[in-house]
């Protein structure tokens, strides 16, 4: 009687963990005519920094607004697709509901409250919180941006760079799981830009997930794990910093670098 050899167990296939944020087949139409996003897909894993790149008008800011619930009905509507955060579908949620779930966007133009003090602006970021960590987070923000602690007057008197620091600090006061930055260093002096990049590196080292738009490709490839290039509302390319840095033709074609 022959004896069949014992079957070997199949090797376990590693399962990739679900991303913190997943955008699937997203379409946005303006005025029922102009298709701005065309089946866009991207993901932000837990603890990673992801950059959106592309020419002006490619759909980068629209993508961020769709994720953050900031598209108004008169501006545009999501006609297809899903925005999933921690596995929960965000489509149709109001911006304040999305903030409470852990997403906060620093919009282009900063939008701080000019007639409130720096401290009041930061406390405003924590107005939805009921935990006991607010004071510690205030100290954390002042540690990231020491000059904000020195500014005791109205926020409207801050320089442009200081206002951007305040906008980022206010976002951090929401204790976000995902921080979204639209043109984080646009129009700022070189020293201020360098300071903001250093803070973003510290946030990365602490495990903060960030999705951002910026034109500084050199800084982004030092900071971000992965990049998405948007062209005419579609993802034209995605890959790692090493892949982006190694492909000069790709940078020239899509980014004019």
Secondary structure, 3 states (H helix, E strand, C coil): CCCCCCCCCCCCCCCCCCCCEEEEEEEEEECCCEEEEEEEEEEECCCCEEEEECCCCCCHHHHHHHHHCCCCCCCCEEEEEEEEECCEECCCCCHHHHHHHCEEEECCCCCCCCCCEHHHHHHHHCCCCCCCCHHHHHHHHHHHCHHHHHCCCEHHHCCHHHHHHHHHHHHHCCCCCEEEEECCCCCCCHHHHHHHHHHHHHHHHCCCEEEEECCCHHHHHHHCCEEEEEECCEEEEEEEHHHHHHCHHHHHHHHCC
